[in-house]
């Protein structure tokens, strides 16, 4: 699976993508991440990628020209799969007005696409025509996504969230499929490890007895009752 990220802050991704599970996934060639500096696609002498909004108002809006040029470039670098099949490409624009991202969406993306072009918005947003051009002229499905009911300063954090969430659903990324929390116990089920009893300020904090009992049926029942809390 390949992720192409279009951003004005390319160095933001360095530390996160070069650590832990995502690093190992890249080394195993289970995922590939390419970062594109949007300013490299600007036709402005000063590499400007934003301008004042038509109709007035505060802030700046990201221009259509450099974004479309960057998307075209990213698409051109995606190698088609063997057998003459077309690559399944999905373009995602991160914006507070987008569909709220969740585990179900992550699973669908992992199942239905093998290439993602991620556009990180900034300022007062992205020119509204970007999505239309991508769908009508570049002929790729494009979707607006938000990672939560709040506003961030840019789309870089959402891009990392999506890459992490989608990547962990690729077979081999976590080592074993059973490592997926949603397949083990369900999201939100309490988890404990050694020691069975932790003492702090003379107060004891113990692991629930049922988890130490060895009775798998009772343990399963205990977890089912706490699923999703």
ChimeraX commands (.cxc) that place a marker at each C-alpha (Angstrom):
marker #1 position 0.00,0.00,0.00 radius 0.5
marker #1 position 1.31,3.43,-0.92 radius 0.5
marker #1 position 0.58,6.81,0.67 radius 0.5
marker #1 position 1.48,10.05,-1.14 radius 0.5
marker #1 position 1.27,13.07,1.15 radius 0.5
marker #1 position 0.92,16.61,-0.23 radius 0.5
marker #1 position 1.91,19.15,2.42 radius 0.5
marker #1 position 3.60,22.48,3.00 radius 0.5
marker #1 position 5.43,21.04,6.05 radius 0.5
marker #1 position 7.15,17.88,4.79 radius 0.5
marker #1 position 9.53,17.51,7.75 radius 0.5
marker #1 position 6.65,17.09,10.22 radius 0.5
marker #1 position 6.30,13.44,9.21 radius 0.5
marker #1 position 9.92,12.38,9.70 radius 0.5
marker #1 position 9.91,11.28,13.34 radius 0.5
marker #1 position 6.52,9.56,13.37 radius 0.5
marker #1 position 6.94,7.54,10.20 radius 0.5
marker #1 position 10.48,6.43,11.07 radius 0.5
marker #1 position 9.62,4.80,14.37 radius 0.5
marker #1 position 7.98,1.63,15.66 radius 0.5
marker #1 position 5.39,-0.34,13.68 radius 0.5
marker #1 position 5.17,1.97,10.66 radius 0.5
marker #1 position 8.94,1.92,10.27 radius 0.5
marker #1 position 8.98,-1.89,10.29 radius 0.5
marker #1 position 6.07,-2.00,7.86 radius 0.5
marker #1 position 8.01,0.23,5.45 radius 0.5
marker #1 position 11.15,-1.89,5.83 radius 0.5
marker #1 position 9.10,-4.98,4.96 radius 0.5
marker #1 position 7.70,-3.08,1.97 radius 0.5
marker #1 position 4.15,-3.57,3.24 radius 0.5
marker #1 position 3.64,0.18,2.99 radius 0.5
marker #1 position 5.38,3.01,1.18 radius 0.5
marker #1 position 5.14,6.69,2.07 radius 0.5
marker #1 position 6.15,9.50,-0.28 radius 0.5
marker #1 position 6.02,13.11,0.86 radius 0.5
marker #1 position 5.59,15.94,-1.64 radius 0.5
marker #1 position 6.28,19.57,-0.75 radius 0.5
marker #1 position 3.39,21.53,-2.22 radius 0.5
marker #1 position 5.62,24.56,-2.75 radius 0.5
marker #1 position 7.60,22.58,-5.34 radius 0.5
marker #1 position 4.54,22.68,-7.59 radius 0.5
marker #1 position 3.86,26.41,-7.33 radius 0.5
marker #1 position 4.34,28.59,-10.42 radius 0.5
marker #1 position 4.88,31.65,-8.23 radius 0.5
marker #1 position 8.41,33.03,-7.93 radius 0.5
marker #1 position 8.16,32.98,-4.13 radius 0.5
marker #1 position 6.60,29.50,-4.16 radius 0.5
marker #1 position 3.36,30.90,-2.84 radius 0.5
marker #1 position 0.53,28.35,-2.50 radius 0.5
marker #1 position -2.25,30.46,-0.96 radius 0.5
marker #1 position -4.18,33.65,-1.68 radius 0.5
marker #1 position -6.98,35.84,-0.32 radius 0.5
marker #1 position -10.51,34.42,-0.60 radius 0.5
marker #1 position -12.89,35.83,-3.21 radius 0.5
marker #1 position -15.74,37.69,-1.53 radius 0.5
marker #1 position -13.52,38.81,1.32 radius 0.5
marker #1 position -13.04,37.40,4.77 radius 0.5
marker #1 position -10.15,36.58,7.11 radius 0.5
marker #1 position -7.29,34.25,6.37 radius 0.5
marker #1 position -5.97,32.70,3.19 radius 0.5
marker #1 position -7.14,29.86,0.96 radius 0.5
marker #1 position -4.88,27.21,-0.58 radius 0.5
marker #1 position -4.70,27.65,-4.35 radius 0.5
marker #1 position -5.97,25.12,-6.85 radius 0.5
marker #1 position -3.05,25.15,-9.34 radius 0.5
marker #1 position -0.23,23.76,-7.15 radius 0.5
marker #1 position -2.52,21.15,-5.56 radius 0.5
marker #1 position -3.77,19.79,-8.88 radius 0.5
marker #1 position -0.23,19.73,-10.25 radius 0.5
marker #1 position 0.96,17.84,-7.16 radius 0.5
marker #1 position -1.88,15.31,-7.44 radius 0.5
marker #1 position -1.07,14.71,-11.10 radius 0.5
marker #1 position 2.60,14.17,-10.22 radius 0.5
marker #1 position 1.81,11.77,-7.36 radius 0.5
marker #1 position -0.55,9.79,-9.59 radius 0.5
marker #1 position 2.11,9.52,-12.31 radius 0.5
marker #1 position 4.51,7.88,-9.85 radius 0.5
marker #1 position 2.11,5.13,-8.81 radius 0.5
marker #1 position 3.07,1.90,-10.54 radius 0.5
marker #1 position 0.20,-0.20,-11.87 radius 0.5
marker #1 position -0.10,-3.69,-10.37 radius 0.5
marker #1 position 1.00,-6.73,-12.36 radius 0.5
marker #1 position -1.48,-8.38,-14.68 radius 0.5
marker #1 position -2.57,-5.16,-16.39 radius 0.5
marker #1 position -4.95,-4.14,-13.61 radius 0.5
marker #1 position -5.48,-0.50,-12.70 radius 0.5
marker #1 position -4.26,0.78,-9.37 radius 0.5
marker #1 position -7.05,1.57,-6.94 radius 0.5
marker #1 position -6.34,5.18,-6.01 radius 0.5
marker #1 position -8.21,7.28,-3.46 radius 0.5
marker #1 position -7.61,11.02,-2.99 radius 0.5
marker #1 position -8.39,12.39,0.46 radius 0.5
marker #1 position -8.68,16.05,1.45 radius 0.5
marker #1 position -8.41,16.70,5.17 radius 0.5
marker #1 position -10.86,19.37,6.30 radius 0.5
marker #1 position -13.02,20.00,9.41 radius 0.5
marker #1 position -16.12,19.86,7.17 radius 0.5
marker #1 position -15.36,16.31,5.99 radius 0.5
marker #1 position -16.89,12.98,6.98 radius 0.5
marker #1 position -15.73,12.00,10.44 radius 0.5
marker #1 position -13.10,9.27,10.30 radius 0.5
marker #1 position -13.64,6.09,12.29 radius 0.5
marker #1 position -12.55,2.45,12.42 radius 0.5
marker #1 position -15.21,1.38,9.92 radius 0.5
marker #1 position -13.98,3.89,7.33 radius 0.5
marker #1 position -10.38,2.78,7.94 radius 0.5
marker #1 position -11.35,-0.83,7.28 radius 0.5
marker #1 position -13.16,0.06,4.04 radius 0.5
marker #1 position -10.22,2.09,2.80 radius 0.5
marker #1 position -7.78,-0.73,3.56 radius 0.5
marker #1 position -10.01,-3.22,1.74 radius 0.5
marker #1 position -10.91,-1.18,-1.35 radius 0.5
marker #1 position -7.78,0.85,-2.17 radius 0.5
marker #1 position -4.06,0.28,-2.43 radius 0.5
marker #1 position -2.91,3.86,-3.14 radius 0.5
marker #1 position -3.79,7.04,-1.29 radius 0.5
marker #1 position -3.04,10.65,-2.18 radius 0.5
marker #1 position -3.47,12.71,0.99 radius 0.5
marker #1 position -3.91,16.48,0.70 radius 0.5
marker #1 position -3.16,18.36,3.92 radius 0.5
marker #1 position -5.23,21.51,4.14 radius 0.5
marker #1 position -4.15,24.72,5.92 radius 0.5
marker #1 position -5.17,28.30,6.58 radius 0.5
marker #1 position -8.89,28.85,5.84 radius 0.5
marker #1 position -9.10,25.72,3.73 radius 0.5
marker #1 position -8.63,24.45,0.18 radius 0.5
marker #1 position -10.16,25.96,-2.96 radius 0.5
marker #1 position -13.50,24.17,-3.32 radius 0.5
marker #1 position -12.85,23.40,-6.99 radius 0.5
marker #1 position -9.97,21.03,-6.18 radius 0.5
marker #1 position -12.24,18.06,-5.48 radius 0.5
marker #1 position -14.29,18.66,-8.63 radius 0.5
marker #1 position -11.20,18.76,-10.85 radius 0.5
marker #1 position -9.83,15.58,-9.28 radius 0.5
marker #1 position -13.07,13.72,-9.85 radius 0.5
marker #1 position -14.04,15.17,-13.25 radius 0.5
marker #1 position -10.70,15.60,-15.03 radius 0.5
marker #1 position -8.16,13.46,-13.19 radius 0.5
marker #1 position -10.92,10.87,-12.77 radius 0.5
marker #1 position -10.07,9.68,-9.30 radius 0.5
marker #1 position -12.45,9.28,-6.34 radius 0.5
marker #1 position -11.90,12.12,-3.86 radius 0.5
marker #1 position -13.33,12.47,-0.39 radius 0.5
marker #1 position -13.24,15.04,2.39 radius 0.5
marker #1 position -12.34,13.58,5.78 radius 0.5
marker #1 position -12.12,14.97,9.31 radius 0.5
marker #1 position -10.59,13.04,12.21 radius 0.5
marker #1 position -12.89,14.59,14.80 radius 0.5
marker #1 position -15.36,17.31,15.78 radius 0.5
marker #1 position -12.69,19.94,16.26 radius 0.5
marker #1 position -10.45,22.20,14.19 radius 0.5
marker #1 position -6.69,21.69,13.81 radius 0.5
marker #1 position -4.08,24.03,12.36 radius 0.5
marker #1 position -3.47,21.72,9.41 radius 0.5
marker #1 position -3.98,18.31,7.84 radius 0.5
marker #1 position -0.65,16.76,8.80 radius 0.5
marker #1 position -1.87,15.16,12.04 radius 0.5
marker #1 position -5.00,13.77,10.33 radius 0.5
marker #1 position -2.80,12.31,7.59 radius 0.5
marker #1 position -0.68,10.49,10.19 radius 0.5
marker #1 position -3.80,9.23,11.96 radius 0.5
marker #1 position -5.20,7.83,8.72 radius 0.5
marker #1 position -1.91,6.20,7.70 radius 0.5
marker #1 position -1.57,4.55,11.11 radius 0.5
marker #1 position -5.18,3.37,11.27 radius 0.5
marker #1 position -5.29,2.01,7.71 radius 0.5
marker #1 position -1.80,0.47,7.77 radius 0.5
marker #1 position -2.46,-1.63,10.86 radius 0.5
marker #1 position -5.22,-3.42,8.94 radius 0.5
marker #1 position -2.80,-4.64,6.28 radius 0.5
marker #1 position -1.90,-8.31,6.86 radius 0.5
marker #1 position 1.60,-8.57,8.31 radius 0.5
marker #1 position 1.91,-5.02,9.63 radius 0.5
marker #1 position 1.10,-6.04,13.22 radius 0.5
marker #1 position 2.69,-9.47,12.92 radius 0.5
marker #1 position -0.50,-11.35,13.75 radius 0.5
marker #1 position -4.05,-10.47,12.75 radius 0.5
marker #1 position -5.12,-11.24,16.32 radius 0.5
marker #1 position -3.08,-8.22,17.43 radius 0.5
marker #1 position -5.85,-5.96,16.20 radius 0.5
marker #1 position -7.57,-4.72,19.35 radius 0.5
marker #1 position -10.96,-4.83,17.64 radius 0.5
marker #1 position -10.43,-8.54,16.87 radius 0.5
marker #1 position -9.10,-9.45,20.31 radius 0.5
marker #1 position -11.43,-7.97,22.88 radius 0.5
marker #1 position -13.21,-5.08,21.24 radius 0.5
marker #1 position -12.33,-1.41,21.49 radius 0.5
marker #1 position -12.22,-0.08,25.04 radius 0.5
marker #1 position -12.00,-3.36,26.99 radius 0.5
marker #1 position -9.72,-2.88,30.05 radius 0.5
marker #1 position -6.33,-4.57,29.79 radius 0.5
marker #1 position -3.89,-5.51,32.57 radius 0.5
marker #1 position -0.40,-7.00,32.89 radius 0.5
marker #1 position 2.18,-7.80,35.60 radius 0.5
marker #1 position 2.37,-7.17,38.46 radius 0.5
marker #1 position -0.98,-8.57,39.58 radius 0.5
marker #1 position -0.86,-6.23,42.57 radius 0.5
marker #1 position 0.61,-2.71,42.46 radius 0.5
marker #1 position 1.14,-0.77,45.68 radius 0.5
marker #1 position 1.31,3.02,45.61 radius 0.5
marker #1 position 1.15,5.28,48.67 radius 0.5
marker #1 position 0.24,2.21,50.75 radius 0.5
marker #1 position -2.82,1.56,48.60 radius 0.5
marker #1 position -3.18,-1.68,46.62 radius 0.5
marker #1 position -4.31,-1.74,43.01 radius 0.5
marker #1 position -5.20,-5.29,41.95 radius 0.5
marker #1 position -5.98,-7.00,38.67 radius 0.5
marker #1 position -9.57,-8.36,38.58 radius 0.5
marker #1 position -9.55,-11.91,39.98 radius 0.5
marker #1 position -11.39,-13.33,36.99 radius 0.5
marker #1 position -8.42,-12.52,34.71 radius 0.5
marker #1 position -6.14,-14.56,36.98 radius 0.5
marker #1 position -8.54,-17.49,37.27 radius 0.5
marker #1 position -7.60,-19.32,34.07 radius 0.5
marker #1 position -11.31,-19.84,33.36 radius 0.5
marker #1 position -11.53,-18.79,29.70 radius 0.5
marker #1 position -15.34,-18.80,29.60 radius 0.5
marker #1 position -15.59,-16.46,32.58 radius 0.5
marker #1 position -12.84,-14.23,31.16 radius 0.5
marker #1 position -14.68,-14.02,27.83 radius 0.5
marker #1 position -17.93,-13.15,29.62 radius 0.5
marker #1 position -16.15,-10.47,31.69 radius 0.5
marker #1 position -14.70,-8.88,28.56 radius 0.5
marker #1 position -17.97,-9.02,26.65 radius 0.5
marker #1 position -19.70,-7.07,29.41 radius 0.5
marker #1 position -17.09,-4.31,29.17 radius 0.5
marker #1 position -16.82,-4.12,25.38 radius 0.5
marker #1 position -17.03,-0.56,24.08 radius 0.5
marker #1 position -17.42,1.09,27.50 radius 0.5
marker link #1:1,2 radius 0.2
marker link #1:2,3 radius 0.2
marker link #1:3,4 radius 0.2
marker link #1:4,5 radius 0.2
marker link #1:5,6 radius 0.2
marker link #1:6,7 radius 0.2
marker link #1:7,8 radius 0.2
marker link #1:8,9 radius 0.2
marker link #1:9,10 radius 0.2
marker link #1:10,11 radius 0.2
marker link #1:11,12 radius 0.2
marker link #1:12,13 radius 0.2
marker link #1:13,14 radius 0.2
marker link #1:14,15 radius 0.2
marker link #1:15,16 radius 0.2
marker link #1:16,17 radius 0.2
marker link #1:17,18 radius 0.2
marker link #1:18,19 radius 0.2
marker link #1:19,20 radius 0.2
marker link #1:20,21 radius 0.2
marker link #1:21,22 radius 0.2
marker link #1:22,23 radius 0.2
marker link #1:23,24 radius 0.2
marker link #1:24,25 radius 0.2
marker link #1:25,26 radius 0.2
marker link #1:26,27 radius 0.2
marker link #1:27,28 radius 0.2
marker link #1:28,29 radius 0.2
marker link #1:29,30 radius 0.2
marker link #1:30,31 radius 0.2
marker link #1:31,32 radius 0.2
marker link #1:32,33 radius 0.2
marker link #1:33,34 radius 0.2
marker link #1:34,35 radius 0.2
marker link #1:35,36 radius 0.2
marker link #1:36,37 radius 0.2
marker link #1:37,38 radius 0.2
marker link #1:38,39 radius 0.2
marker link #1:39,40 radius 0.2
marker link #1:40,41 radius 0.2
marker link #1:41,42 radius 0.2
marker link #1:42,43 radius 0.2
marker link #1:43,44 radius 0.2
marker link #1:44,45 radius 0.2
marker link #1:45,46 radius 0.2
marker link #1:46,47 radius 0.2
marker link #1:47,48 radius 0.2
marker link #1:48,49 radius 0.2
marker link #1:49,50 radius 0.2
marker link #1:50,51 radius 0.2
marker link #1:51,52 radius 0.2
marker link #1:52,53 radius 0.2
marker link #1:53,54 radius 0.2
marker link #1:54,55 radius 0.2
marker link #1:55,56 radius 0.2
marker link #1:56,57 radius 0.2
marker link #1:57,58 radius 0.2
marker link #1:58,59 radius 0.2
marker link #1:59,60 radius 0.2
marker link #1:60,61 radius 0.2
marker link #1:61,62 radius 0.2
marker link #1:62,63 radius 0.2
marker link #1:63,64 radius 0.2
marker link #1:64,65 radius 0.2
marker link #1:65,66 radius 0.2
marker link #1:66,67 radius 0.2
marker link #1:67,68 radius 0.2
marker link #1:68,69 radius 0.2
marker link #1:69,70 radius 0.2
marker link #1:70,71 radius 0.2
marker link #1:71,72 radius 0.2
marker link #1:72,73 radius 0.2
marker link #1:73,74 radius 0.2
marker link #1:74,75 radius 0.2
marker link #1:75,76 radius 0.2
marker link #1:76,77 radius 0.2
marker link #1:77,78 radius 0.2
marker link #1:78,79 radius 0.2
marker link #1:79,80 radius 0.2
marker link #1:80,81 radius 0.2
marker link #1:81,82 radius 0.2
marker link #1:82,83 radius 0.2
marker link #1:83,84 radius 0.2
marker link #1:84,85 radius 0.2
marker link #1:85,86 radius 0.2
marker link #1:86,87 radius 0.2
marker link #1:87,88 radius 0.2
marker link #1:88,89 radius 0.2
marker link #1:89,90 radius 0.2
marker link #1:90,91 radius 0.2
marker link #1:91,92 radius 0.2
marker link #1:92,93 radius 0.2
marker link #1:93,94 radius 0.2
marker link #1:94,95 radius 0.2
marker link #1:95,96 radius 0.2
marker link #1:96,97 radius 0.2
marker link #1:97,98 radius 0.2
marker link #1:98,99 radius 0.2
marker link #1:99,100 radius 0.2
marker link #1:100,101 radius 0.2
marker link #1:101,102 radius 0.2
marker link #1:102,103 radius 0.2
marker link #1:103,104 radius 0.2
marker link #1:104,105 radius 0.2
marker link #1:105,106 radius 0.2
marker link #1:106,107 radius 0.2
marker link #1:107,108 radius 0.2
marker link #1:108,109 radius 0.2
marker link #1:109,110 radius 0.2
marker link #1:110,111 radius 0.2
marker link #1:111,112 radius 0.2
marker link #1:112,113 radius 0.2
marker link #1:113,114 radius 0.2
marker link #1:114,115 radius 0.2
marker link #1:115,116 radius 0.2
marker link #1:116,117 radius 0.2
marker link #1:117,118 radius 0.2
marker link #1:118,119 radius 0.2
marker link #1:119,120 radius 0.2
marker link #1:120,121 radius 0.2
marker link #1:121,122 radius 0.2
marker link #1:122,123 radius 0.2
marker link #1:123,124 radius 0.2
marker link #1:124,125 radius 0.2
marker link #1:125,126 radius 0.2
marker link #1:126,127 radius 0.2
marker link #1:127,128 radius 0.2
marker link #1:128,129 radius 0.2
marker link #1:129,130 radius 0.2
marker link #1:130,131 radius 0.2
marker link #1:131,132 radius 0.2
marker link #1:132,133 radius 0.2
marker link #1:133,134 radius 0.2
marker link #1:134,135 radius 0.2
marker link #1:135,136 radius 0.2
marker link #1:136,137 radius 0.2
marker link #1:137,138 radius 0.2
marker link #1:138,139 radius 0.2
marker link #1:139,140 radius 0.2
marker link #1:140,141 radius 0.2
marker link #1:141,142 radius 0.2
marker link #1:142,143 radius 0.2
marker link #1:143,144 radius 0.2
marker link #1:144,145 radius 0.2
marker link #1:145,146 radius 0.2
marker link #1:146,147 radius 0.2
marker link #1:147,148 radius 0.2
marker link #1:148,149 radius 0.2
marker link #1:149,150 radius 0.2
marker link #1:150,151 radius 0.2
marker link #1:151,152 radius 0.2
marker link #1:152,153 radius 0.2
marker link #1:153,154 radius 0.2
marker link #1:154,155 radius 0.2
marker link #1:155,156 radius 0.2
marker link #1:156,157 radius 0.2
marker link #1:157,158 radius 0.2
marker link #1:158,159 radius 0.2
marker link #1:159,160 radius 0.2
marker link #1:160,161 radius 0.2
marker link #1:161,162 radius 0.2
marker link #1:162,163 radius 0.2
marker link #1:163,164 radius 0.2
marker link #1:164,165 radius 0.2
marker link #1:165,166 radius 0.2
marker link #1:166,167 radius 0.2
marker link #1:167,168 radius 0.2
marker link #1:168,169 radius 0.2
marker link #1:169,170 radius 0.2
marker link #1:170,171 radius 0.2
marker link #1:171,172 radius 0.2
marker link #1:172,173 radius 0.2
marker link #1:173,174 radius 0.2
marker link #1:174,175 radius 0.2
marker link #1:175,176 radius 0.2
marker link #1:176,177 radius 0.2
marker link #1:177,178 radius 0.2
marker link #1:178,179 radius 0.2
marker link #1:179,180 radius 0.2
marker link #1:180,181 radius 0.2
marker link #1:181,182 radius 0.2
marker link #1:182,183 radius 0.2
marker link #1:183,184 radius 0.2
marker link #1:184,185 radius 0.2
marker link #1:185,186 radius 0.2
marker link #1:186,187 radius 0.2
marker link #1:187,188 radius 0.2
marker link #1:188,189 radius 0.2
marker link #1:189,190 radius 0.2
marker link #1:190,191 radius 0.2
marker link #1:191,192 radius 0.2
marker link #1:192,193 radius 0.2
marker link #1:193,194 radius 0.2
marker link #1:194,195 radius 0.2
marker link #1:195,196 radius 0.2
marker link #1:196,197 radius 0.2
marker link #1:197,198 radius 0.2
marker link #1:198,199 radius 0.2
marker link #1:199,200 radius 0.2
marker link #1:200,201 radius 0.2
marker link #1:201,202 radius 0.2
marker link #1:202,203 radius 0.2
marker link #1:203,204 radius 0.2
marker link #1:204,205 radius 0.2
marker link #1:205,206 radius 0.2
marker link #1:206,207 radius 0.2
marker link #1:207,208 radius 0.2
marker link #1:208,209 radius 0.2
marker link #1:209,210 radius 0.2
marker link #1:210,211 radius 0.2
marker link #1:211,212 radius 0.2
marker link #1:212,213 radius 0.2
marker link #1:213,214 radius 0.2
marker link #1:214,215 radius 0.2
marker link #1:215,216 radius 0.2
marker link #1:216,217 radius 0.2
marker link #1:217,218 radius 0.2
marker link #1:218,219 radius 0.2
marker link #1:219,220 radius 0.2
marker link #1:220,221 radius 0.2
marker link #1:221,222 radius 0.2
marker link #1:222,223 radius 0.2
marker link #1:223,224 radius 0.2
marker link #1:224,225 radius 0.2
marker link #1:225,226 radius 0.2
marker link #1:226,227 radius 0.2
marker link #1:227,228 radius 0.2
marker link #1:228,229 radius 0.2
view
